[in-house]
Each structure stands twice: as C-alpha cells, then as structure tokens.
C-alpha cells in the first residue's frame, strides 16, 4: 500500500478520527461508513490487520521478535495515531452530552436512532455480490431477523444497571466490528444489549475500571473478531452481509419509539402503536435523511475513484 500518510497529514487525520469517533457515539451512524466517506477505510483496515498480525506473530511465532518488528513496521502510524487521538477526543468530549440528551429525551432519541438504523440497511444491500440462491438468502435473512427480534425482546429494550464486567468485555469485542463493516453501528449494538448509557456514563465519569475492561475487550475484538469478520467477508461475503442486514432489521425492535415504560399496563419494552406527539416520526425521517446523504456521498466518492483507475 503506497498511499502512506505523512507528518503533514497529521491534523487532517486527527479530524478524520474525530468525525469517526463522533459517529460511533450515535447509534445508527456507522463509523465504517464515515471512514469510507473521509477516505481512510481501506488504509485503516490494512493497518488494523498488520497490527493484529504483529501481535499474533509475537505470541505464536515463528521468529517472534523479528516477525513482530516486521509486521509493526507495516502499520501506517502517521495515520493510526492521529486518528486514535481524534477518536478518543471525540468520545471524551461528547459522551456525556449525548448520553444526557438520550436520557432526557428517550422517545425522540429512539425515533432518531430508528431512522438512522433503518436507512443504514441500504449499505449491506448495496454491498451484496451477485445473487446465487434466492431461497437460501431469504431463509437466512428471516432467521437473522427473528433471532435479533427475540434477543432484543428478551433484553427488554432497557438499560442494564451495574453490568457484569465480563458482559462489558464481550460486548466491546463485538461492537468494535462496526469499524470493519460500513453501515453497522457499534453504538446501536450497545444500545440493543442495554450497555449504551452505562458505557457513555462511564466515559463521562472517568470510571477507569469500566473503561479499562471495555478497552481491553475492544482491542481483543480488533485483533481477533475483526480478523474473523474479514475472512467471512472475503470467503462468504453475500451470506455474511445478508445475515448482518437481518440482524440490523430485527434489532430495530429496541429503537421503536413508542414502547411501554416501567410499571405500565403493557409491560416494560412492549411495542405500542404510534401516538401523539408525532415528533419521533419527524426525528426518524431526519435521521434517515442524514444516513442516505452519507451513503450518497460515499457512493459518489467510490464511483469517482473507480473511474480514476487505469484501464
């Protein structure tokens, strides 16, 4: 990869990281999609793969020390470090504000996030390779939708109070996959399993125990789960994207704006018919428009790059 960052690019790469970090704070906006839009997706993926390969070589060999140094040298540090600093700054700067807005306006926030995620379903659809077996595709999609819908309902759509740190560790490892697949939101996954507010609160309150466990889980996910996702996308791309889209659609249950609250006759998390006020609908439409604009920009950038490739 010859498109290597230089020291002069540091401020811009930090801004790129800040934008990706802000996207990761909002359920429904994919950090991977933003990475595509700002032009660092493939380079960041290559750097993550090289970093994971370096630590794998250090642990398993062969020629651990020399192999580790060789793979570490492949990492584009002038890209990675400014981006990580930008992402960390965004999380530390905005986590408390966003969590407060979500907590104080839960119905409107769910409406916004519903629109963001629903519109994001076009991303895995656009990435699908040529159709092979429509019947198998439909069955896999329906099963993925059903599994996600059931699991989200089982979770009750609420927030996990005082979450077990093992659960936090595992959730972080899975959520970091959102950096690999455009259109998939890590924050949405945390919201679906009830860890969105606790995680943002921990960051805002500088709960170092929670943050450390989450960070270690995310790093492990980046070095392992992400590699598995890359293999699945390379060898079973269509089925992986279909299942991913099904999981996203089924998980929308957690974001339906009109839900029964604690102590209500319908039960906590029960799905209700739309009712006044209809502001959640306005927020949902606005969220969908934001995602569709991002997708259109990414499509235009990709099309231009393909047109610039030599014959």
C-alpha positions as CSV (number, residue, x, y, z in Angstrom):
1,X,0.0,0.0,0.0
2,X,1.7,3.1,-1.2
3,X,-0.8,5.7,0.0
4,X,1.0,6.2,3.2
5,X,0.3,9.2,5.5
6,X,3.0,11.8,6.1
7,X,3.6,14.1,9.1
8,X,2.0,17.0,7.3
9,X,-1.3,15.0,7.2
10,X,-1.5,14.7,11.0
11,X,-4.1,17.4,11.6
12,X,-6.4,16.1,8.9
13,X,-6.1,12.5,10.1
14,X,-6.9,13.7,13.6
15,X,-10.0,15.4,12.2
16,X,-10.9,12.2,10.4
17,X,-10.6,10.3,13.7
18,X,-12.7,12.9,15.5
19,X,-15.5,12.5,12.9
20,X,-15.4,8.7,13.1
21,X,-15.4,8.9,16.9
22,X,-18.5,11.2,16.9
23,X,-20.2,8.8,14.5
24,X,-19.5,5.8,16.8
25,X,-21.3,7.7,19.7
26,X,-24.6,7.9,17.8
27,X,-26.5,4.6,17.4
28,X,-27.3,4.1,13.7
29,X,-24.4,6.1,12.2
30,X,-21.6,3.7,11.3
31,X,-18.0,4.7,11.9
32,X,-17.1,2.4,9.0
33,X,-19.4,4.5,6.7
34,X,-17.8,7.7,7.9
35,X,-14.3,6.2,7.4
36,X,-15.3,5.4,3.8
37,X,-16.6,9.0,3.3
38,X,-13.4,10.6,4.6
39,X,-11.2,8.2,2.6
40,X,-9.4,6.1,5.2
41,X,-11.5,2.9,5.3
42,X,-9.2,0.5,3.4
43,X,-6.0,2.1,4.8
44,X,-7.3,1.8,8.4
45,X,-8.4,-1.8,7.8
46,X,-4.9,-2.6,6.4
47,X,-3.3,-1.0,9.5
48,X,-5.5,-3.0,11.9
49,X,-4.7,-6.2,10.0
50,X,-1.0,-5.5,10.2
51,X,-1.2,-4.7,13.9
52,X,-3.2,-7.9,14.6
53,X,-0.7,-9.9,12.6
54,X,2.2,-8.4,14.6
55,X,0.8,-9.5,17.9
56,X,-0.2,-12.9,16.6
57,X,3.4,-13.4,15.4
58,X,4.7,-12.2,18.8
59,X,2.6,-14.9,20.5
60,X,2.7,-17.8,18.1
61,X,5.8,-17.2,16.1
62,X,7.7,-18.2,14.1
63,X,10.7,-15.9,14.7
64,X,8.6,-13.9,17.2
65,X,10.8,-10.8,17.8
66,X,11.9,-10.2,14.2
67,X,8.4,-11.1,12.8
68,X,6.8,-8.7,15.3
69,X,9.1,-5.9,14.3
70,X,8.5,-6.6,10.6
71,X,4.7,-6.5,10.9
72,X,4.7,-3.5,13.2
73,X,6.7,-1.6,10.5
74,X,3.8,-2.2,8.1
75,X,1.5,-0.1,10.3
76,X,0.9,3.4,9.0
77,X,1.5,5.1,12.3
78,X,1.2,8.6,10.8
79,X,-2.4,7.6,10.0
80,X,-3.2,5.4,13.0
81,X,-2.0,7.6,15.9
82,X,-3.6,10.9,14.9
83,X,-6.9,9.0,14.1
84,X,-6.9,7.3,17.5
85,X,-6.2,10.6,19.3
86,X,-9.1,12.2,17.3
87,X,-11.5,9.4,18.1
88,X,-10.5,9.5,21.8
89,X,-11.0,13.2,21.9
90,X,-14.5,12.9,20.4
91,X,-15.5,10.3,22.9
92,X,-14.2,12.2,25.9
93,X,-15.6,15.5,24.7
94,X,-19.1,14.4,23.6
95,X,-20.0,11.2,25.5
96,X,-21.7,12.9,28.5
97,X,-23.6,15.4,26.4
98,X,-25.0,12.8,24.0
99,X,-25.9,10.4,26.9
100,X,-27.7,13.3,28.7
101,X,-29.7,14.1,25.5
102,X,-30.7,10.4,25.1
103,X,-31.7,10.0,28.7
104,X,-33.7,13.2,28.9
105,X,-35.5,12.6,25.5
106,X,-35.8,8.8,25.2
107,X,-38.8,8.7,22.8
108,X,-37.4,11.3,20.4
109,X,-33.9,9.8,20.6
110,X,-35.3,6.3,19.8
111,X,-37.1,7.9,16.8
112,X,-33.9,9.5,15.6
113,X,-31.9,6.3,16.0
114,X,-34.7,4.2,14.4
115,X,-34.4,6.4,11.2
116,X,-30.6,6.2,11.3
117,X,-30.5,2.4,11.5
118,X,-33.4,1.7,9.1
119,X,-31.7,3.8,6.4
120,X,-28.4,2.1,7.1
121,X,-29.9,-1.1,5.9
122,X,-29.2,0.1,2.3
123,X,-25.5,-0.2,3.0
124,X,-25.2,-4.0,3.3
125,X,-27.7,-4.4,0.5
126,X,-25.6,-2.3,-1.8
127,X,-22.5,-4.3,-0.9
128,X,-24.1,-7.7,-1.9
129,X,-22.4,-9.7,-4.6
130,X,-24.3,-11.2,-7.5
131,X,-27.3,-13.3,-6.3
132,X,-26.7,-17.1,-6.1
133,X,-29.6,-18.8,-4.3
134,X,-32.5,-16.6,-3.6
135,X,-34.4,-19.1,-1.4
136,X,-31.3,-19.6,0.9
137,X,-30.8,-15.9,1.1
138,X,-34.4,-15.3,2.1
139,X,-34.4,-18.1,4.8
140,X,-31.1,-16.8,6.2
141,X,-32.4,-13.2,6.3
142,X,-35.7,-14.2,8.0
143,X,-33.9,-16.3,10.6
144,X,-31.4,-13.5,11.4
145,X,-34.4,-11.0,11.8
146,X,-36.2,-13.5,14.1
147,X,-33.1,-14.2,16.2
148,X,-32.4,-10.5,16.7
149,X,-36.0,-9.6,17.3
150,X,-36.3,-12.3,20.0
151,X,-33.0,-11.5,21.7
152,X,-33.7,-7.7,21.8
153,X,-37.2,-8.5,23.3
154,X,-35.6,-10.8,25.8
155,X,-33.3,-8.0,26.9
156,X,-36.4,-5.9,27.4
157,X,-35.0,-2.9,25.4
158,X,-33.8,-1.3,28.6
159,X,-30.6,-0.3,30.2
160,X,-28.5,-2.8,32.1
161,X,-27.8,-1.4,35.6
162,X,-24.4,-2.3,37.1
163,X,-23.5,-4.5,34.2
164,X,-21.2,-7.5,34.8
165,X,-17.7,-6.7,33.6
166,X,-17.4,-10.0,31.7
167,X,-20.5,-8.9,29.7
168,X,-18.9,-5.5,29.1
169,X,-15.7,-7.2,27.9
170,X,-17.6,-9.4,25.4
171,X,-19.9,-6.6,24.2
172,X,-16.9,-4.4,23.5
173,X,-15.2,-7.1,21.4
174,X,-18.3,-7.5,19.3
175,X,-19.1,-3.8,19.0
176,X,-15.7,-3.0,17.5
177,X,-16.7,-5.0,14.4
178,X,-18.6,-1.9,13.4
179,X,-15.3,-0.4,12.3
180,X,-15.0,-3.1,9.7
181,X,-18.4,-3.2,8.1
182,X,-19.8,0.1,6.8
183,X,-23.5,0.5,7.7
184,X,-23.2,-1.4,11.0
185,X,-23.2,0.8,14.2
186,X,-21.3,-0.3,17.3
187,X,-23.3,2.1,19.4
188,X,-26.5,0.5,18.2
189,X,-25.3,-2.9,19.3
190,X,-24.5,-1.5,22.7
191,X,-28.0,0.1,22.8
192,X,-29.7,-3.2,21.8
193,X,-27.9,-5.1,24.6
194,X,-28.5,-2.3,27.2
195,X,-24.9,-1.1,27.5
196,X,-25.2,2.2,25.6
197,X,-26.0,4.6,28.5
198,X,-23.7,2.8,31.1
199,X,-20.8,3.0,28.7
200,X,-21.2,6.7,27.9
201,X,-21.7,7.4,31.6
202,X,-18.5,5.5,32.5
203,X,-16.6,7.6,30.0
204,X,-18.1,10.9,31.2
205,X,-17.5,10.0,34.8
206,X,-14.0,8.6,34.1
207,X,-14.8,5.2,35.6
208,X,-11.4,3.7,34.8
209,X,-12.4,0.1,35.8
210,X,-15.3,0.0,33.3
211,X,-13.3,1.9,30.7
212,X,-10.3,-0.4,31.0
213,X,-12.4,-3.6,30.7
214,X,-14.2,-2.1,27.7
215,X,-10.9,-1.0,26.1
216,X,-9.3,-4.4,26.5
217,X,-12.4,-6.1,25.1
218,X,-12.3,-3.7,22.1
219,X,-8.6,-4.3,21.5
220,X,-9.2,-8.1,21.6
221,X,-12.1,-7.7,19.2
222,X,-10.0,-5.6,16.9
223,X,-7.2,-8.2,16.9
224,X,-9.4,-11.3,16.7
225,X,-13.1,-10.8,15.9
226,X,-12.3,-8.3,13.2
227,X,-10.0,-10.8,11.5
228,X,-12.8,-13.3,11.6
229,X,-15.1,-10.8,10.0
230,X,-12.6,-10.0,7.3
231,X,-12.3,-13.7,6.5
232,X,-16.1,-14.1,6.4
233,X,-16.5,-11.1,4.2
234,X,-13.8,-12.4,1.8
235,X,-15.0,-16.0,1.6
236,X,-18.7,-15.8,2.4
237,X,-19.4,-12.2,1.6
238,X,-23.0,-12.5,0.4
239,X,-24.3,-14.6,3.3
240,X,-22.4,-12.6,5.9
241,X,-24.0,-9.3,4.6
242,X,-27.4,-10.9,4.4
243,X,-27.3,-12.1,8.0
244,X,-25.9,-8.8,9.1
245,X,-28.8,-6.9,7.4
246,X,-31.2,-9.3,9.1
247,X,-29.7,-8.7,12.5
248,X,-29.9,-5.0,12.0
249,X,-33.6,-5.2,10.9
250,X,-34.6,-7.4,13.8
251,X,-32.8,-5.3,16.3
252,X,-34.8,-2.2,15.3
253,X,-37.3,-3.5,17.9
254,X,-35.1,-1.9,20.5
255,X,-35.5,1.5,18.8
256,X,-39.2,1.6,18.2
257,X,-40.1,5.0,19.7
258,X,-43.4,4.0,21.2
259,X,-42.8,1.5,24.0
260,X,-44.3,0.6,27.3
261,X,-42.5,2.1,30.3
262,X,-41.7,0.5,33.6
263,X,-44.9,-0.2,35.5
264,X,-47.1,0.3,32.5
265,X,-50.1,-2.0,31.8
266,X,-48.5,-3.1,28.5
267,X,-45.2,-4.1,30.2
268,X,-41.7,-2.6,30.0
269,X,-40.4,-2.6,26.4
270,X,-43.8,-3.6,24.9
271,X,-44.3,-2.2,21.3
272,X,-47.2,0.2,21.1
273,X,-49.0,1.8,18.2
274,X,-47.8,5.3,17.1
275,X,-49.4,8.1,19.2
276,X,-49.2,11.8,19.8
277,X,-46.9,13.6,19.8
278,X,-45.5,12.5,16.4
279,X,-42.1,14.2,16.9
280,X,-40.4,10.8,16.9
281,X,-41.6,10.4,13.3
282,X,-40.0,13.7,12.4
283,X,-36.8,12.7,14.0
284,X,-36.8,9.3,12.3
285,X,-37.2,10.9,8.9
286,X,-34.4,13.4,9.7
287,X,-32.1,10.5,10.8
288,X,-32.8,8.5,7.7
289,X,-32.0,11.6,5.5
290,X,-28.7,12.0,7.2
291,X,-27.7,8.4,6.6
292,X,-28.9,8.5,3.0
293,X,-26.8,11.6,2.4
294,X,-23.7,9.9,3.8
295,X,-24.4,6.9,1.6
296,X,-24.8,9.0,-1.5
297,X,-21.5,10.8,-0.7
298,X,-19.7,7.5,-0.2
299,X,-21.2,6.2,-3.5
300,X,-20.0,9.3,-5.4
301,X,-16.5,9.1,-3.9
302,X,-16.2,5.3,-4.7
303,X,-17.5,5.8,-8.2
304,X,-15.0,8.6,-8.8
305,X,-12.1,6.5,-7.6
306,X,-13.1,3.6,-9.8
307,X,-13.3,6.0,-12.7
308,X,-9.7,7.2,-11.9
309,X,-8.3,3.6,-12.0
310,X,-6.1,2.9,-15.0
311,X,-7.5,0.6,-17.7
